[in-house]
Amino acid sequence: MQAKVINIKGVTFIGKAKSNHWIPMDGPEDFQGSDAATRPKELILISLAGCSGSDVASILSKMREKITRFEIDVDAESANEHPKVFTKIHLIYKFWGTDLKEANLEKAINLSQDKYCSVTAMLKSTVEIKHSYEINPE
């Protein structure tokens, strides 16, 4: 896999990889940014949730779970000193659906976190990653 990042101005960049979709990235104005796009560090959290969410959605579909809505909230803590790496990440999987089986939800999440999600695999040796889930009424 390859990627390309181009500087636009200050700390404003655009990047793309093989899928050929541009992603803007930016920083705050007090750091030479335009405050016009997602921060690169935020993209790590979005990537983690997107990777795991794709796994979970696919697994639950194969289990024939009737999910009507699915969201993942991500809470993260960072070190106080530079480099301000993530020290803890908590993924909260939120499900809505009909007659959802908790055992299937747990299995899908665990398979993603322990086997399939490559972003989790890359991060878990340097940051504590925990998860929980909620089943919400329709």
N, CA, C and O atoms as a DFTB+ gen file, in Angstrom:
552 C
 N C O
     1  1       0.845      -1.170       0.000
     2  2       0.000       0.000       0.000
     3  2       0.894       1.237       0.000
     4  3       1.954       1.265       0.625
     5  1       0.440       2.239      -0.706
     6  2       1.162       3.502      -0.763
     7  2       0.190       4.636      -0.510
     8  3      -1.015       4.484      -0.708
     9  1       0.705       5.763      -0.076
    10  2      -0.099       6.958       0.136
    11  2       0.711       8.172      -0.276
    12  3       1.936       8.119      -0.392
    13  1      -0.001       9.268      -0.494
    14  2       0.646      10.524      -0.882
    15  2      -0.015      11.634      -0.084
    16  3      -1.240      11.675       0.031
    17  1       0.785      12.528       0.465
    18  2       0.287      13.684       1.205
    19  2       0.909      14.935       0.608
    20  3       2.120      14.997       0.390
    21  1       0.068      15.935       0.343
    22  2       0.516      17.181      -0.274
    23  2       0.205      18.345       0.669
    24  3      -0.912      18.475       1.170
    25  1       1.211      19.184       0.901
    26  2       1.031      20.373       1.715
    27  2       0.303      21.438       0.919
    28  3       0.691      21.751      -0.206
    29  1      -0.746      21.994       1.493
    30  2      -1.499      23.059       0.835
    31  2      -0.987      24.425       1.302
    32  3      -0.648      25.292       0.496
    33  1      -0.941      24.589       2.635
    34  2      -0.475      25.849       3.215
    35  2      -0.335      25.628       4.717
    36  3      -1.207      25.015       5.332
    37  1       0.735      26.112       5.307
    38  2       0.918      25.946       6.750
    39  2       0.912      24.476       7.122
    40  3       1.737      23.705       6.632
    41  1      -0.014      24.081       7.988
    42  2      -0.136      22.659       8.350
    43  2      -1.400      22.038       7.746
    44  3      -1.924      21.050       8.259
    45  1      -1.877      22.632       6.653
    46  2      -3.017      22.085       5.920
    47  2      -2.476      21.159       4.831
    48  3      -1.635      21.551       4.022
    49  1      -2.979      19.922       4.830
    50  2      -2.545      18.909       3.874
    51  2      -3.753      18.206       3.280
    52  3      -4.844      18.228       3.850
    53  1      -3.546      17.584       2.132
    54  2      -4.499      16.613       1.601
    55  2      -3.718      15.331       1.350
    56  3      -2.532      15.365       1.020
    57  1      -4.388      14.221       1.508
    58  2      -3.731      12.942       1.283
    59  2      -4.666      11.970       0.607
    60  3      -5.888      12.087       0.693
    61  1      -4.067      11.006      -0.067
    62  2      -4.855       9.930      -0.672
    63  2      -3.992       8.690      -0.730
    64  3      -2.764       8.758      -0.670
    65  1      -4.660       7.552      -0.849
    66  2      -3.981       6.268      -0.995
    67  2      -4.554       5.574      -2.232
    68  3      -5.105       6.231      -3.115
    69  1      -4.427       4.277      -2.293
    70  2      -4.798       3.508      -3.484
    71  2      -6.255       3.718      -3.918
    72  3      -6.554       3.693      -5.112
    73  1      -7.158       3.922      -2.957
    74  2      -8.573       4.124      -3.315
    75  2      -8.803       5.433      -4.059
    76  3      -9.873       5.649      -4.629
    77  1      -7.786       6.316      -4.052
    78  2      -7.792       7.559      -4.810
    79  2      -8.820       8.582      -4.314
    80  3      -9.314       9.390      -5.100
    81  1      -9.144       8.554      -3.023
    82  2     -10.050       9.532      -2.427
    83  2      -9.232      10.485      -1.561
    84  3      -8.489      10.054      -0.679
    85  1      -9.373      11.761      -1.814
    86  2      -8.614      12.757      -1.060
    87  2      -9.211      12.961       0.317
    88  3     -10.431      12.993       0.476
    89  1      -8.339      13.100       1.323
    90  2      -8.740      13.402       2.688
    91  2      -8.011      14.672       3.109
    92  3      -6.781      14.711       3.105
    93  1      -8.769      15.720       3.475
    94  2      -8.102      16.914       3.983
    95  2      -7.713      16.729       5.452
    96  3      -8.407      16.042       6.201
    97  1      -6.618      17.335       5.851
    98  2      -6.159      17.324       7.238
    99  2      -5.693      18.731       7.559
   100  3      -5.131      19.418       6.706
   101  1      -5.926      19.155       8.784
   102  2      -5.541      20.508       9.143
   103  2      -5.284      20.597      10.637
   104  3      -5.575      19.671      11.393
   105  1      -4.740      21.719      11.040
   106  2      -4.469      21.989      12.438
   107  2      -5.150      23.276      12.864
   108  3      -5.776      23.950      12.046
   109  1      -5.034      23.618      14.129
   110  2      -5.648      24.847      14.628
   111  2      -4.904      26.083      14.113
   112  3      -3.742      26.005      13.713
   113  1      -5.584      27.196      14.132
   114  2      -4.999      28.439      13.627
   115  2      -3.745      28.838      14.395
   116  3      -2.822      29.414      13.818
   117  1      -3.703      28.537      15.699
   118  2      -2.526      28.910      16.490
   119  2      -1.323      28.000      16.224
   120  3      -0.271      28.160      16.844
   121  1      -1.478      27.058      15.314
   122  2      -0.393      26.150      14.921
   123  2      -0.207      26.194      13.406
   124  3       0.148      25.184      12.799
   125  1      -0.441      27.344      12.792
   126  2      -0.303      27.592      11.357
   127  2      -1.323      26.844      10.516
   128  3      -1.100      26.611       9.328
   129  1      -2.424      26.472      11.115
   130  2      -3.473      25.794      10.365
   131  2      -4.598      26.742      10.003
   132  3      -4.584      27.916      10.372
   133  1      -5.565      26.219       9.283
   134  2      -6.757      26.979       8.904
   135  2      -7.975      26.508       9.688
   136  3      -9.066      27.059       9.540
   137  1      -7.787      25.478      10.532
   138  2      -8.880      24.885      11.303
   139  2     -10.022      24.469      10.376
   140  3     -11.196      24.661      10.690
   141  1      -9.652      23.894       9.223
   142  2     -10.631      23.596       8.186
   143  2     -10.865      22.107       7.953
   144  3     -11.657      21.740       7.085
   145  1     -10.190      21.240       8.713
   146  2     -10.361      19.810       8.455
   147  2     -10.003      19.011       9.707
   148  3      -9.557      19.558      10.715
   149  1     -10.208      17.727       9.607
   150  2      -9.899      16.806      10.698
   151  2      -8.405      16.785      10.963
   152  3      -7.597      16.880      10.040
   153  1      -8.048      16.661      12.230
   154  2      -6.642      16.556      12.624
   155  2      -6.135      15.150      12.298
   156  3      -6.901      14.191      12.397
   157  1      -4.877      15.005      11.916
   158  2      -4.337      13.676      11.617
   159  2      -4.505      12.686      12.774
   160  3      -4.808      11.515      12.549
   161  1      -4.312      13.148      13.991
   162  2      -4.451      12.257      15.144
   163  2      -5.898      11.794      15.317
   164  3      -6.140      10.663      15.736
   165  1      -6.848      12.651      15.000
   166  2      -8.259      12.264      15.060
   167  2      -8.562      11.166      14.046
   168  3      -9.391      10.290      14.294
   169  1      -7.883      11.222      12.906
   170  2      -8.101      10.204      11.870
   171  2      -7.719       8.804      12.358
   172  3      -8.262       7.809      11.880
   173  1      -6.790       8.731      13.302
   174  2      -6.432       7.427      13.863
   175  2      -7.626       6.827      14.583
   176  3      -7.916       5.642      14.418
   177  1      -8.323       7.629      15.380
   178  2      -9.503       7.130      16.088
   179  2     -10.622       6.768      15.120
   180  3     -11.295       5.750      15.286
   181  1     -10.812       7.602      14.119
   182  2     -11.837       7.316      13.108
   183  2     -11.486       6.039      12.352
   184  3     -12.371       5.230      12.071
   185  1     -10.223       5.845      12.021
   186  2      -9.786       4.630      11.323
   187  2     -10.001       3.389      12.175
   188  3     -10.448       2.355      11.679
   189  1      -9.682       3.496      13.449
   190  2      -9.873       2.363      14.356
   191  2     -11.341       1.967      14.413
   192  3     -11.672       0.791      14.266
   193  1     -12.218       2.932      14.625
   194  2     -13.649       2.632      14.701
   195  2     -14.191       2.145      13.359
   196  3     -15.020       1.236      13.316
   197  1     -13.730       2.741      12.275
   198  2     -14.190       2.316      10.947
   199  2     -13.760       0.907      10.606
   200  3     -14.536       0.136      10.041
   201  1     -12.525       0.564      10.948
   202  2     -12.007      -0.780      10.685
   203  2     -12.788      -1.813      11.492
   204  3     -13.275      -2.801      10.942
   205  1     -12.903      -1.584      12.776
   206  2     -13.620      -2.533      13.624
   207  2     -15.102      -2.566      13.276
   208  3     -15.712      -3.635      13.246
   209  1     -15.680      -1.402      13.014
   210  2     -17.093      -1.352      12.650
   211  2     -17.404      -2.153      11.395
   212  3     -18.437      -2.818      11.314
   213  1     -16.505      -2.087      10.414
   214  2     -16.696      -2.874       9.183
   215  2     -16.706      -4.365       9.488
   216  3     -17.535      -5.113       8.969
   217  1     -15.771      -4.786      10.339
   218  2     -15.732      -6.198      10.740
   219  2     -17.026      -6.608      11.425
   220  3     -17.655      -7.602      11.062
   221  1     -17.408      -5.825      12.418
   222  2     -18.588      -6.163      13.224
   223  2     -19.843      -6.189      12.357
   224  3     -20.645      -7.116      12.464
   225  1     -20.022      -5.195      11.508
   226  2     -21.195      -5.157      10.634
   227  2     -21.239      -6.381       9.719
   228  3     -22.297      -6.982       9.535
   229  1     -20.102      -6.745       9.153
   230  2     -20.044      -7.901       8.264
   231  2     -20.351      -9.200       9.009
   232  3     -21.117     -10.033       8.524
   233  1     -19.758      -9.367      10.177
   234  2     -19.965     -10.581      10.970
   235  2     -21.427     -10.690      11.402
   236  3     -22.025     -11.761      11.302
   237  1     -21.998      -9.595      11.879
   238  2     -23.394      -9.630      12.335
   239  2     -24.360      -9.872      11.183
   240  3     -25.403     -10.497      11.371
   241  1     -24.024      -9.385       9.999
   242  2     -24.843      -9.660       8.819
   243  2     -24.841     -11.161       8.510
   244  3     -25.883     -11.740       8.203
   245  1     -23.665     -11.780       8.594
   246  2     -23.569     -13.230       8.360
   247  2     -24.310     -14.019       9.429
   248  3     -24.787     -15.123       9.171
   249  1     -24.407     -13.451      10.639
   250  2     -25.156     -14.092      11.726
   251  2     -26.659     -13.807      11.627
   252  3     -27.452     -14.283      12.439
   253  1     -27.023     -13.032      10.629
   254  2     -28.414     -12.658      10.361
   255  2     -29.052     -11.853      11.494
   256  3     -30.254     -11.941      11.743
   257  1     -28.218     -11.069      12.171
   258  2     -28.750     -10.163      13.185
   259  2     -29.414      -8.989      12.468
   260  3     -28.892      -8.475      11.479
   261  1     -30.555      -8.579      12.973
   262  2     -31.319      -7.505      12.343
   263  2     -30.967      -6.160      12.982
   264  3     -31.712      -5.624      13.802
   265  1     -29.808      -5.634      12.578
   266  2     -29.327      -4.350      13.068
   267  2     -29.985      -3.250      12.237
   268  3     -29.891      -3.256      11.010
   269  1     -30.647      -2.309      12.903
   270  2     -31.259      -1.188      12.175
   271  2     -30.410       0.075      12.272
   272  3     -30.532       0.980      11.446
   273  1     -29.554       0.130      13.282
   274  2     -28.654       1.274      13.454
   275  2     -27.446       0.797      14.240
   276  3     -27.570      -0.016      15.156
   277  1     -26.275       1.309      13.875
   278  2     -25.028       0.886      14.506
   279  2     -24.086       2.083      14.538
   280  3     -23.819       2.698      13.505
   281  1     -23.587       2.409      15.718
   282  2     -22.653       3.521      15.886
   283  2     -21.522       3.066      16.800
   284  3     -21.682       2.142      17.597
   285  1     -20.395       3.718      16.675
   286  2     -19.281       3.483      17.590
   287  2     -18.797       4.830      18.089
   288  3     -18.389       5.685      17.303
   289  1     -18.846       5.016      19.402
   290  2     -18.250       6.196      20.018
   291  2     -16.846       5.815      20.466
   292  3     -16.614       4.686      20.898
   293  1     -15.922       6.742      20.366
   294  2     -14.545       6.482      20.761
   295  2     -14.111       7.552      21.760
   296  3     -14.195       8.748      21.481
   297  1     -13.649       7.109      22.918
   298  2     -13.070       7.998      23.918
   299  2     -11.590       7.661      24.021
   300  3     -11.222       6.490      24.118
   301  1     -10.741       8.681      24.002
   302  2      -9.301       8.432      24.065
   303  2      -8.633       9.389      25.043
   304  3      -9.068      10.525      25.233
   305  1      -7.571       8.898      25.653
   306  2      -6.721       9.714      26.514
   307  2      -5.335       9.758      25.886
   308  3      -4.879       8.794      25.273
   309  1      -4.676      10.905      26.056
   310  2      -3.334      11.091      25.497
   311  2      -2.342      11.399      26.606
   312  3      -2.717      11.866      27.681
   313  1      -1.075      11.132      26.332
   314  2       0.001      11.499      27.249
   315  2       0.048      13.018      27.377
   316  3      -0.326      13.738      26.451
   317  1       0.505      13.494      28.516
   318  2       0.592      14.940      28.749
   319  2       1.799      15.571      28.082
   320  3       1.787      16.762      27.770
   321  1       2.842      14.783      27.861
   322  2       4.085      15.293      27.281
   323  2       4.245      14.829      25.832
   324  3       3.659      13.829      25.416
   325  1       5.038      15.567      25.085
   326  2       5.310      15.201      23.682
   327  2       6.211      13.982      23.619
   328  3       7.122      13.873      24.439
   329  1       6.010      13.079      22.706
   330  2       4.890      13.063      21.771
   331  2       3.608      12.654      22.505
   332  3       3.617      11.681      23.259
   333  1       2.541      13.363      22.300
   334  2       1.286      13.149      23.028
   335  2       0.501      11.982      22.423
   336  3      -0.574      12.153      21.849
   337  1       1.079      10.799      22.574
   338  2       0.491       9.581      22.013
   339  2      -0.760       9.198      22.796
   340  3      -0.932       9.596      23.948
   341  1      -1.622       8.428      22.159
   342  2      -2.777       7.891      22.870
   343  2      -2.277       6.893      23.911
   344  3      -1.402       6.076      23.626
   345  1      -2.827       6.962      25.101
   346  2      -2.481       6.020      26.166
   347  2      -3.614       5.047      26.440
   348  3      -3.371       3.912      26.852
   349  1      -4.854       5.480      26.215
   350  2      -6.031       4.630      26.406
   351  2      -7.073       4.979      25.359
   352  3      -7.304       6.149      25.054
   353  1      -7.695       3.947      24.816
   354  2      -8.789       4.135      23.869
   355  2      -9.921       3.206      24.295
   356  3      -9.702       2.029      24.579
   357  1     -11.137       3.755      24.336
   358  2     -12.318       2.958      24.674
   359  2     -13.315       3.077      23.527
   360  3     -13.765       4.173      23.190
   361  1     -13.651       1.944      22.936
   362  2     -14.651       1.887      21.871
   363  2     -15.982       1.489      22.499
   364  3     -16.060       0.487      23.211
   365  1     -17.029       2.271      22.238
   366  2     -18.364       1.944      22.738
   367  2     -19.232       1.647      21.518
   368  3     -19.611       2.554      20.777
   369  1     -19.538       0.379      21.323
   370  2     -20.367      -0.070      20.208
   371  2     -21.824       0.096      20.624
   372  3     -22.225      -0.380      21.686
   373  1     -22.621       0.772      19.789
   374  2     -24.026       1.028      20.100
   375  2     -24.886       0.402      19.004
   376  3     -24.731       0.699      17.820
   377  1     -25.795      -0.468      19.433
   378  2     -26.626      -1.204      18.494
   379  2     -28.106      -0.909      18.720
   380  3     -28.557      -0.728      19.851
   381  1     -28.841      -0.865      17.623
   382  2     -30.288      -0.826      17.640
   383  2     -30.736      -1.937      16.699
   384  3     -30.105      -2.178      15.670
   385  1     -31.816      -2.607      17.049
   386  2     -32.304      -3.668      16.189
   387  2     -33.390      -4.472      16.859
   388  3     -33.847      -4.148      17.956
   389  1     -33.798      -5.534      16.175
   390  2     -34.868      -6.388      16.645
   391  2     -34.309      -7.708      17.147
   392  3     -33.584      -8.399      16.432
   393  1     -34.656      -8.056      18.390
   394  2     -34.266      -9.344      18.986
   395  2     -32.762      -9.635      18.856
   396  3     -32.368     -10.741      18.487
   397  1     -31.947      -8.650      19.156
   398  2     -30.497      -8.822      19.040
   399  2     -29.993      -9.767      20.130
   400  3     -30.381      -9.664      21.294
   401  1     -29.132     -10.678      19.728
   402  2     -28.562     -11.650      20.667
   403  2     -27.227     -11.124      21.181
   404  3     -26.289     -10.905      20.414
   405  1     -27.161     -10.924      22.505
   406  2     -25.940     -10.388      23.109
   407  2     -24.727     -11.259      22.802
   408  3     -23.638     -10.738      22.562
   409  1     -24.900     -12.561      22.807
   410  2     -23.776     -13.468      22.544
   411  2     -23.190     -13.210      21.154
   412  3     -21.972     -13.257      20.979
   413  1     -24.042     -12.939      20.169
   414  2     -23.562     -12.661      18.817
   415  2     -22.852     -11.311      18.745
   416  3     -21.836     -11.172      18.063
   417  1     -23.391     -10.317      19.452
   418  2     -22.738      -9.006      19.468
   419  2     -21.351      -9.121      20.082
   420  3     -20.378      -8.606      19.532
   421  1     -21.264      -9.797      21.219
   422  2     -19.976      -9.983      21.893
   423  2     -18.994     -10.747      21.020
   424  3     -17.816     -10.397      20.946
   425  1     -19.481     -11.791      20.359
   426  2     -18.612     -12.586      19.491
   427  2     -18.078     -11.755      18.325
   428  3     -16.894     -11.824      17.997
   429  1     -18.954     -10.974      17.705
   430  2     -18.540     -10.146      16.568
   431  2     -17.497      -9.103      16.997
   432  3     -16.497      -8.900      16.308
   433  1     -17.737      -8.452      18.129
   434  2     -16.790      -7.450      18.625
   435  2     -15.451      -8.099      18.957
   436  3     -14.398      -7.581      18.584
   437  1     -15.490      -9.223      19.652
   438  2     -14.246      -9.906      20.034
   439  2     -13.473     -10.405      18.818
   440  3     -12.246     -10.313      18.783
   441  1     -14.179     -10.929      17.828
   442  2     -13.489     -11.366      16.610
   443  2     -12.795     -10.181      15.934
   444  3     -11.662     -10.300      15.467
   445  1     -13.473      -9.058      15.887
   446  2     -12.858      -7.869      15.290
   447  2     -11.623      -7.460      16.081
   448  3     -10.549      -7.272      15.510
   449  1     -11.774      -7.324      17.385
   450  2     -10.683      -6.813      18.216
   451  2      -9.512      -7.790      18.333
   452  3      -8.359      -7.364      18.412
   453  1      -9.791      -9.068      18.345
   454  2      -8.738     -10.062      18.579
   455  2      -8.161     -10.683      17.306
   456  3      -7.067     -11.246      17.332
   457  1      -8.895     -10.581      16.186
   458  2      -8.442     -11.303      14.997
   459  2      -8.400     -10.457      13.714
   460  3      -7.398     -10.474      12.999
   461  1      -9.460      -9.732      13.424
   462  2      -9.598      -9.154      12.092
   463  2      -9.160      -7.704      11.920
   464  3      -8.632      -7.361      10.862
   465  1      -9.353      -6.854      12.894
   466  2      -9.105      -5.420      12.697
   467  2      -7.605      -5.121      12.685
   468  3      -6.938      -5.208      13.717
   469  1      -7.091      -4.774      11.530
   470  2      -5.654      -4.504      11.392
   471  2      -5.252      -3.221      12.118
   472  3      -4.116      -3.109      12.579
   473  1      -6.158      -2.259      12.227
   474  2      -5.819      -1.027      12.939
   475  2      -5.660      -1.327      14.433
   476  3      -4.730      -0.829      15.067
   477  1      -6.553      -2.131      14.992
   478  2      -6.405      -2.561      16.386
   479  2      -5.081      -3.276      16.574
   480  3      -4.357      -3.010      17.533
   481  1      -4.764      -4.179      15.665
   482  2      -3.521      -4.952      15.774
   483  2      -2.297      -4.030      15.782
   484  3      -1.331      -4.287      16.500
   485  1      -2.337      -2.963      14.986
   486  2      -1.204      -2.045      14.937
   487  2      -1.085      -1.203      16.201
   488  3       0.022      -0.869      16.623
   489  1      -2.205      -0.861      16.800
   490  2      -2.191       0.044      17.948
   491  2      -2.043      -0.645      19.297
   492  3      -1.478      -0.065      20.224
   493  1      -2.541      -1.872      19.422
   494  2      -2.679      -2.467      20.756
   495  2      -1.363      -2.745      21.480
   496  3      -1.369      -2.947      22.695
   497  1      -0.246      -2.761      20.774
   498  2       1.021      -2.967      21.473
   499  2       1.519      -1.683      22.140
   500  3       2.433      -1.728      22.964
   501  1       0.922      -0.538      21.790
   502  2       1.376       0.727      22.364
   503  2       0.300       1.485      23.127
   504  3       0.608       2.456      23.819
   505  1      -0.937       1.070      23.018
   506  2      -2.034       1.766      23.701
   507  2      -3.034       0.736      24.235
   508  3      -3.296      -0.282      23.594
   509  1      -3.577       1.015      25.398
   510  2      -4.597       0.147      25.991
   511  2      -5.913       0.392      25.266
   512  3      -6.429       1.509      25.261
   513  1      -6.458      -0.666      24.650
   514  2      -7.724      -0.548      23.927
   515  2      -8.756      -1.418      24.634
   516  3      -8.573      -2.626      24.787
   517  1      -9.837      -0.784      25.060
   518  2     -10.942      -1.494      25.706
   519  2     -12.208      -1.251      24.904
   520  3     -12.283      -0.332      24.088
   521  1     -13.189      -2.084      25.149
   522  2     -14.466      -1.896      24.468
   523  2     -15.629      -2.277      25.370
   524  3     -15.481      -3.024      26.338
   525  1     -16.777      -1.743      25.023
   526  2     -18.034      -2.104      25.661
   527  2     -19.118      -1.960      24.590
   528  3     -18.854      -1.484      23.485
   529  1     -20.319      -2.371      24.928
   530  2     -21.396      -2.219      23.962
   531  2     -22.707      -1.916      24.672
   532  3     -22.871      -2.176      25.864
   533  1     -23.625      -1.364      23.908
   534  2     -24.968      -1.043      24.379
   535  2     -25.970      -1.568      23.375
   536  3     -25.742      -1.517      22.166
   537  1     -27.083      -2.073      23.886
   538  2     -28.221      -2.399      23.031
   539  2     -29.287      -1.386      23.376
   540  3     -29.699      -1.277      24.531
   541  1     -29.741      -0.635      22.368
   542  2     -30.677       0.435      22.585
   543  2     -32.058       0.091      22.023
   544  3     -32.163      -0.668      21.059
   545  1     -33.116       0.647      22.621
   546  2     -34.458       0.391      22.104
   547  2     -34.647       1.069      20.755
   548  3     -34.014       2.078      20.444
   549  1     -35.519       0.495      19.982
   550  2     -35.821       1.071      18.658
   551  2     -36.371       2.463      18.795
   552  3     -36.683       3.104      17.792
